[in-house]
Amino acid sequence: MEDCSGGTEELEMFNPPPEGKIKEALLKLSTEANELYLNSQVPVLDAVPSPLEFYRDWVASNKPVILQGVTKHWPALTKWTPDYLRARLGEKEVSVAVTPNGYADAPNGRYFVMPEERQMKFGKFLDIMEDPDSQPGIFYIQKQNSNFTEEFSEIMSDAAPEIPWFSEALGRSPDAVNFWMGDERAVTSSKCLGSIIVTCNLLALLLCVFLLVKGKTWPDSAEVMEPKPLLYEFYRGMELHPRILGVDVKQLTNCRFGLLAWELLVVNFFLAGWEKHGFSLAHLVSAALQTVYLAKFYWWETGYFNTLDIILDRAGYYICWGCLAFVPSLYTFASYYLVANPPVMSTLESIATFLLGILAISLNYRVDWEKEHFKATNGRCNLWGKPATYIEAVRETDKGIQHSKLLTAGFWGVARHLNYTFELLLALSWCLPGLGRGILPFSYFIFLTILLVHRVFRDEEKCAAKYGFFWETYCSRVPYRMLPGAF
């Protein structure tokens, strides 16, 4: 870092030579994050701010800043030459990551894997740094689990283990002190989320256009629908169960891509946070709850085919783009945010959050299971230790008189959509590790609340039209939708 001259607190803009890569990178950062702050460039402070000023002006407002002169007193700035490092560390065995092309966890496309790790003498590593073409692959030291204090104790005295005013501003000492050494070719796929999301968007839009054309020209069924504006048809979709090469489109986009991408990204973000800040139990809790939730989904996948996504929503922009692009971006955002903003949750709070999430998953599964069990036994079953009660609904259709049973026992006698309530509680649980980091970690929970409340009214509108008087009777017997006594 550059030294401060004059010691003033004057604010200026970092403006390196045009040919430098730093300015280009900072401008790109500012452009991509322009929704989070107002500056068109990243500002530079010539003097170190007070802990209060730093937290108020930069941390709380989530704005980037460059601080010059913070480490100017560190001996490392003058001592750490190749000769000095060879003398102190040359014979020491260190952990070195190696990848074919510098992508730490995605060497061949967007595949999330760990880099190869080799043990070698630090002197040999320096030889490779000075002559990169001498060995195939790209070598760098990046094991970010406080490797500076664990592997490089011989040079720890050259740098402070923490910056006191910075620790005071954040209210905690650093979780890990890391040492990184390599060249500009080494990056990680967690930094490539933008390109991943753009790719998902392009593929999703192309699929939606194809489905619109297919539905209008060669649909799989001869269903007759009332003509609608083209934009509406694109958004809603044309066919309920289109197939491409024998594959059900909605099962492919919803189950095989969207939710699997969700899981892969969540695991990747947890590993990226671990490498960057060290192990975080709270981040693990968030990732683990999402993993258990998704595993539960696949265990129960046949039940998913009885939901509105499958029986009501057509394959168009709303459902297909949502699963191909929106799910990987917003649904994973709580985990992504924790990579750059590590949780401040204590061990006890993390354990309590995990238990809350597991309880919510269990109750959510139980509610769904009661309905599936009731259907499978045609109502001849016990729930909560007594015979299940229900309302016998009769309706006339094109196929004649049909009988249906509206369950009023178990959780379905407490509220009409209690499964949504427990799903919201679960979503809140895996967002809670972001508590204290602003509202952004709760973006998914906020979105899901709006989505599920809206879905409640969509579902009830469909049921009212389908069952008529019998639905009114059911609502009088089970008066609450999601929160007994309130809503």
N, C-alpha and C positions, 0 to 999 in steps of 0.2 A: 504494500500500500504506500501511497505517496505521503510525504510529511506535510504537516500543516504549516502554513506560513502566515504569521501575523496573529494567529490564535483567535480570529474573529469568528462570529457565528453567521457570517454572510452566506447566503444560499446561492449556488450557481448550478448551471447545468453541465453535466459531464459531456464533453465534446472532443473526443479523441480525433486524430487525423481521419479524413474520410476513407482512406484506404484500410483503416483498421477494422477488425471484425467485431470489436467490442461495441462500437456504436450501432452497427447493424443488428447485433443481438439484442441490445437494450431497446432499440426502436421496435423490434419485432415483439419483444416482451410487452412493451407498453401498448402496442396496437392490439395484441391478443387479449390483454387484460383491461381494456379501456372501460369496461362496464364496472370495474371494481374501484377505479380511482379516476381523478380528473386530469392529471398531468399527461401531456403528450410525450414527455421524456422523463427518464428516471433522474431525480435530483441528487445532488451531492452536498454533503455537509462537511465543511472544512474543520469544524470543531465538534467534539464529542458532546451530544446533548445530555441533559440530566436524565436519570431513569424515568422520571415522570414525563418529561417531554417526549422521550423516545416511545414510551408506551402510548401516550395520548395521540401523538401526531402520526405515528407510523404503524405500530402494532394494532391498536384498536381500529384504525381506519383501513387496515389491510393494504397499505401502500408500500411499494419497494423504495429503498433509499440506499445510496452508497455513502459510507462513512470513511473518510480518509484519515490516516494517522492513528487508527485505533491500536495497531500493533507495532508502531514505529520503534518502540523501546525493546522489542523482542530481539535477543541475540541471534535468533534463527535467520533474520533478514540478511545478516552479513556473514554468518558462519556456514550456512548450509550450501556449500559448494560441493561438487562431485568428489574432490579430494578429501574434504572434511568428512563427508558421509561414508566414504570408503574406509577411512581410518577408524571411525566409530562403529560402523555397522557392516563392514565388508564381509566378514565371516559369519554373520548372523543369518540363520534360517528364517525366512519370512514367507507369508502367504501371498501368492501372486495369482491374479485372475488372468485367464487367457481366452480370447474369442477369435474366430476367424476374421471378423470384420470390424470389431470394436463395439458391436451391440452386445451389451452385457447379458441381456436375457432374451434376446430375439435375434439370433444370428442368421436365420433363414426365414424372413418374413415376420409376421406378428405372432410368434410362438413364444410363450412365456416359460423360459427355462433358466436355470442358474448357470453362470459361466463356469468353465473348467477352472479348478483351483490347483495350483502346483506349489510345492515347497522348493525354494531355491535360496542360495546365498544372495544377500542384498547386493554384493559386488557384481555378481552375474547379472542381476536385474539392471544395475546401472549400465553395464556393458551393452545390454539390449536397448536401453533408452538412448544411448549415444549412437548406436548403429541399428536402427529399427529393422533394416532389411536383412540383418544377420540371422533372424529366426522367423519362420512362418507364424502368422498370427499376430495379434496385438496384445501386449502385456501391460498390465497396470495393477497397482496396489489399491484396493478399494473395499476391503472387508470392514464394513462400517459398524462394528460392534464394540466401539471404543478401542479399536486396535492400536491407537497411538499410545495409550497407557499400558496396554498389555504386551505389545510387540516391540515398542520403540522406547523403552525406558532409558536407553543410553543417551537419547537426545531430548528427553522431556524437559530438562532444565533450560533448554534454549527457547522454550515457549511456555506461556502460562497455561495451566489446566483449565482456567476459566477467565472470563472477563467480568470483573466484579460488578460494574455498573449495569452490564447487560443482564447478569443473573438477578440483580435487584429489580430491574424493570419487569422481568418475567416472573419473579417470585419463586425462582427455583434455580438450582445449579444445573449445568448441562447433563442430560441423560448419558451422553457418550461423547468422547473426544476422539475424533477420527483423523487418520492420516491418509491422504490420497496422493498418488503420484502416477502420472501417465501422460499421454499426449492428447491432442484434441480429437482423436478418432474414437475415443472410448465414451459411449453413451449408454443409457438404459432405456428399455421399451416403455417404462412408466412415464418417460418424457415424450412419448410418441402418441399420447392419447388423442391429441388433436387430429393427427392423420388417420388414426383408427376410426374415429367418429365420422370424419369426412368420407372415408371409404364406405362405412356402413350406410351413410346417408345416400350416397350415389347408387349403391346397389339396391337400396330400398326403393328409391324413386324409380329406377329402371323397372323393378319388379312390379310396382304399382301401375306404371304405364302399360306394361305387358298385360297385367290382369284386367285392366280396363278394356283394352283392345280385344282380348280373348273373350271377355264376358259379352261384348257386343257382337262379335263376329262368329265365334265357334264355342259357345258355352257347353258345359258338360251336361246340363239339364235343359229341358224345354220350358223352364219357368217363365211366366209372363209377368212383367213388372210394369208399373206405371212409369212413363218417361219422366225423367228429372233433368235439371240443368247438368251439363257435362261436368262442371267442377264439383257439384254435389255427388255425382256418380263416382268420380275419381276418389273423393274423400270417403264415401261410404263403402264403395266396392260394388261389384255387379253380382258375383256368385257367392253362395253361402259355403259351398264345399268344393272349390275348384281343385283340380289335380293337374300336375305337370309330370309327364313321364311316369304316371302311376303313383306319384307322391302327393299326399294331401298337403296343400300349400300352408294352411294355418297351423297344422301340426309341425311342419318344417320351420316356419318363421317363429312361432310362439315357443314351442317346446325344444326343438333341436338346435335353434340358433340363439334366440334372445336370452333364454335362461341359462344356457351353457356359457354364452359370452359373459353374462353377469357373474357366474361363478369364477371363470378364468380371470377376469379383471379384478375381482375382490381378492383372490389369492395373490395375484401379482402386486396389487397395491400394498397388501400386508407385508410381503417380502421386501418391497421397495422401502417401506417405512422402517422395517427392521434394519436394513442395510444403512439407511440414512441416519437414524436416531438411536439404534439399538432396540432390543426387544421391548415391546409394549404390551402388557397384559390387556389393557383396555382395547387396543387395536385388534388384538387376537380375539377378544370377546365379540367385537363387531363382525369380524370376518367369520367366526365360528357360527354365530347365530344365523347369518345369511346362508352359510353352507348347510346347516341343519334344516333351515326352511326350504331350501331348494331340493335337498334330499327327500324331505317329506313330500314335496310336490311330485317328484318322480315316483315315489312309493304309491301315491294316490292319483296318478295321472289319469286313470280311467274315469275318476270322478270329475276331472277337469272338463271332460267332454260333455258334461251336463250343465256347464256354466254359460253365462250370457256370451262370453267370448266365442264359443263354438256354436251354440244353438240360435243366436240372434244376430251377432255382428258378422257382416259380410267381409270378404277378403279384399280390402282396399287400403287406402292410405291410413285410415284411422287405426286399424289393427295391425297391418303388416309393417308399415313404416314405424309404428310404435314399438313393435317387438324387435325389429332389425336395427333401429337407430336410437330411439328414445330410451329403451330399457338399458342398453350398454352405457349410455351417457348419464342419465339422471338417477337410475336405480342404484348405480354403483358410486354415486357422488360422495356419500358419507365416507366410504373407505378411501376414495381418491383424495379427499380434502385432508384426511389424517396423515397423508404422506408428507405434506408440507407443513402441517399444523399438528404436531404430535399431541395425543390426549394428555390432559392434566388430571385424570381420574386416578384416585388411589386404588390400591390393591383390593381393599374391602369393598369399595364402591364398584369396582369391576366385577367382583364375584357376585355382588347383589344384582348388578345389571344382567349378568349371564343367567342367574337363576330366574329373574323376572322374564327374560326372553324365553327360556325353556318352558316356563309355566304357560306363557302365551301361546307357544307353538303347540304344546300338549292340549290346551283347551281348544285351540283352533282346529286341531285334528279331530278331537273328540266331537265337536259340533258337526263337522263334515261326516264323520263316521256314523253318527246317529242317523243322519238322513239316508246314507247309503245302506245301512243295516235295515232301516225301516222299509226301504224300497225292495231290498233283496228278499225280505221275509213277507212282503205284501201286508205289512202292518201287524203280523202275528209275532210280536217280540216284546221283551221287557226293556224298559228304560228307567234308570234310577230305581231299580228294584220292584217295579210294578208294570202291568201291561200298558203298552203305549196307547195313548188316546189320539183321536184324529177326527177330522170332519170329512164326511163322505160327500164329495162334490160330483155332480152329474152335469154333463154338458153334451150338446148335440153338435156333431161335426159332419164333414162330408162323408166320413166313414161310418156314421151312425152314432148311437149313444155311447159315450165313454165315461168311465168312472175313474175318479182320482181321489187320493187321500191326502189331506192337508194335516201334517203332523203338528200336534199341540202338546207333546210330551217332551221330557228332557229339556235340553237347552232351547229347543224350538218352542217350548211353552213359556220361556222366560222373555225372549225377544225374537222378532221375526228375522233378524240378520245379525245375530250375536257372533257369528263367524267373522264378520267384518270388524267388529269391535276388537276381538282378540288379534286379528291381523294388524290392526292399527297399533295395538299395544306392543306387538312384536317389532314392528317397524320403528316405533319410538325407542325400543330397547337397543337396537343396533345403531341408532343415531346418537344415543346418549353419551357415548365416549367422546363426542365432539362438544359436550357441554363446556361452556366457558370460552369457546372459540367462535362466538357469533351465531348468527341464524343460519348461515349457509350449510352446516352439517345436517340441518333438519329439513333441507329442501325436499327430500324424498317423502318424509313423513307429512309435510304440508301438502304436497301434491297428492299423496295417497288418500289423505283425509277428504280432499275435494272430490277425487275420483270415486271413492267408495260411497260417499253420501249421494253423489249424483247417480251412481249405479243402483243404490237402494230405491230411488224414485223411479228409475227406468224399469227395474225389476217389478216393482209394485204396480206400475202402470200396465205392464204386460200381464201380470196375474189378475188384475181387476178386469181387464178385457177378456181374459180366458175363463175365469171362474165366476164372474159376476156376483150374484147374491151370496154365494158360498165364500167368496173372498171377504166380503163385508162381515160375514159371520165370524170368519177366522180372525179378522182384525179386531173385532169386539172381544174375542176371547184372549187374544195375544195383542194388547194395545200398543206396545212399544216396539220401535224398530231396532235400535242399537243399544240404548242405555236405559235399562229398566227404571221407571220413575221419572225420566227426563225426556227422552227422545225415542 
